[in-house]
Amino acid sequence: MDILRFITAGSVDDGKSTLIGRLLYDSKSILIDQLRSIEKASNKANGEIDLALLTDGLRAEREQGITIDVAYKYFSTPRRKFIIADAPGHIQYTRNMVTGASNSDLIIILIDARHGVVEQTRRHSIIASLLDVAHVVVAVNKMDLVSYDETVFNTIVNDYKEVAASLGLNEVTYIPIAAITGDNITEHSTKLDWYNGEPLLAFLEQVNIKRSAENNKARLYVQYVIRPQAPGYHDYRGYAGRITGGSLHVGDHVISLPSGISTTISAIESGGNAIDEAYAGQSITIQLADDIDISRGDVIVKKSDLQPIVSQDLEALLCWMDTRPLLPGNRYLLQLNSLTVPAIVKHIGYKVDVNTIDKTHNPATAELNDIVSVTLKTASPVPYDKYTVLHTGGGAILIDETSYATVAAAILQ
């Protein structure tokens, strides 16, 4: 059973937390004690429970009516497992939105049917575009408050299509819902009989989130070099890591990067057992026919596959996450999968306005939540993929050399 990772986004009070609560409630993913607790906390005269309490766990959070951090929830149906990231909607929490969206296969953008497409709708769509999120679901919520009017829904769809076209968002699905009443969440609603598509959960269960272009980009990012200090294993050298995209087979001709040395795979092990082939998502150990110098952070790729870029000069889009500003000349550690290498920020090319996607060129600095294009220089060559080509090979972070705090999320370009 595969896993769909998705994020919900929208303006404050668009119903993100209620929607997530409805999905958890209707999929029976709530423990009895949790259910009793929110029933007691709801305090609703009509006896209905406040499903938003399932995600807004902090008292201060609920009093402000916003979700402060990225909250992760898990549920499953007989067809698929799900991981939900609930991100805050305010512009000052752009970094939280980027964090949640960077690991998501799909984004649900909620739009209040009464208000239509607003500034934050555009901002969240821009972030989805920048992070190359595979699929966008526009969930027009609170249809109950506009009498389930088809004309209202169609107007919002037409307005959002203009946004999608301007950002190059191609995989967009539009679904009318009322999260608080459960209309069109898990089952077709008779109040929305004019809607011919699938209800939200059925769509999430069936949407194809596999990227076929990744099938020819097998990468093994080396996490450990295994040299057992035991009798009988004097000549054993294994390279352990997780394979992303495609597959590796015994006998494959491979290249070790950044050195560029070629060899072949002589053995593959998984869970202590010898296997002939391994696929994306598996953690494996491989042995090579030749004794070559490979270290943690190196990447092993099939010779016949599309090759990564190897360079010390990297172009990246950063979401700045530190309260201290980013200045040209600052030094950090760049972490890409298992590779960590010193890097310097040579130049800030432009800053992106996440409300309009306009660019301010050559800014002097970047502040908290800014999204900027930068040029990085690393201390040694880095094998990487452009993020739009392979997410796992092009998503990195910058780390403060002194505190080891993460200061930026990086999209390599």
C-alpha positions, 0 to 999 in steps of 0.5 A, a space after each residue: 500500500 503506497 503513501 500519499 503525502 499532502 498539505 492543506 493550505 488556505 487563509 485563516 478560517 477557511 476550514 483547514 483544521 475542520 477538513 483534516 478533522 473530518 477526514 480523520 473522523 470519517 476514516 475512523 482514525 480517531 482514538 476513543 479517548 481523543 473523541 471523548 476529549 473533543 466532544 467535551 471541549 466542543 461546547 456546542 449547543 446542538 451537540 455537534 463536535 468541533 472537528 478542528 480541535 483534532 488538529 489545533 491542539 494548543 489552547 493559544 492556537 485555538 484562541 487565536 484561530 490559527 495553526 502556529 506550526 506544521 502539524 502532521 496527522 496520519 490516517 489510512 483507508 483500505 486503498 492508501 495511507 496518508 500523511 497530512 501536513 497542516 500549515 499556517 496561512 499567514 505570510 509570516 509563516 511562509 517557512 512553515 508552508 515551504 517545509 510542509 510543501 517540500 515533502 508533499 505529493 499534493 496540495 489541497 488549497 482551500 477557498 472559502 466559497 463566500 470570498 473566492 480567490 484571495 491574496 493568500 490563495 495566490 501566495 500558496 499557489 506560487 509556493 506550490 509552483 516554486 516547489 513543483 508540487 505534483 498535483 493541486 486540489 482546489 477545494 471550494 469549502 463552505 458551500 453550505 454557506 452559499 446554498 450549494 450554488 453551482 454558479 458560485 463554484 464555477 466562478 471560483 473555478 474560472 478565477 483560479 484557472 487564470 492563476 493556475 495558467 500564470 504559474 504553469 500549474 497543469 494538474 489542477 482538480 476542483 472539488 466543492 465541499 462543506 467540511 463542517 457538514 461532511 458534504 462531498 468529503 467521503 461520499 457524494 452529496 445530494 446537495 451537490 448533485 450538479 457536481 459529477 466528479 469524485 468526492 475528495 477522499 475518493 480522489 485522494 485514494 486514486 490520484 496517481 502521484 508517481 513521477 514516471 520521469 524518475 524511473 531513469 534516475 536511480 540514485 544510491 546516496 551512500 550513508 555508511 561504508 561498511 568494513 566489518 572488523 571480524 574474521 572472514 570479512 577482511 575484504 568485505 566493503 559494502 556501501 549502504 544507503 537508500 535508493 531513490 527512483 528507478 532500480 539497481 541490479 546485480 551486474 549494472 554498470 555504475 559510476 561513483 560521483 563526484 569521482 566519476 570512477 566506473 565499476 559494476 555492482 557485484 552484490 546487493 543485500 537487503 535486511 541481511 539477505 542477498 537480492 538480485 535487484 532493488 527499487 526506489 524506497 529500499 534501503 540496501 547495501 551494495 558491493 562493487 567489483 572494484 576497490 574504489 574510494 567511496 565515502 559517505 555523501 557520495 552517490 552511485 548512479 547507473 551508467 545508462 541513466 540520466 546523470 547528476 550535475 557535478 559542480 562547486 557552483 550551485 544556483 539555488 532558490 532559498 526560503 530563509 528561516 533564520 532571524 539573522 539576515 542572509 548576507 553575501 559572503 556568509 558561510 554555511 554547511 550545505 546538506 544534500 541527502 547524506 552529503 555535508 559540505 562547507 559553502 559560501 553565499 557568493 551572490 543574492 540574485 533576486 527576491 521573490 514576492 510570494 504574493 505577486 511572483 514579482 522579482 526584486 533584483 540584487 537585494 542587499 540581504 534576505 530576511 526571515 521568510 524571504 524567498 531568494 535566488 542565490 549562487 553558492 560556492 562549495 568547498 568540494 564538488 557536489 553531485 546533484 539534480 535540479 529539483 524540477 528533475 528529481 526532488 530527492 536529488 535537488 532538495 537541500 538545507 543550509 546549516 549554521 556552522 556554529 549553532 548547527 541550526 537549519 537556516 534555509 531550505 534550498 531548491 537547487 536549480 
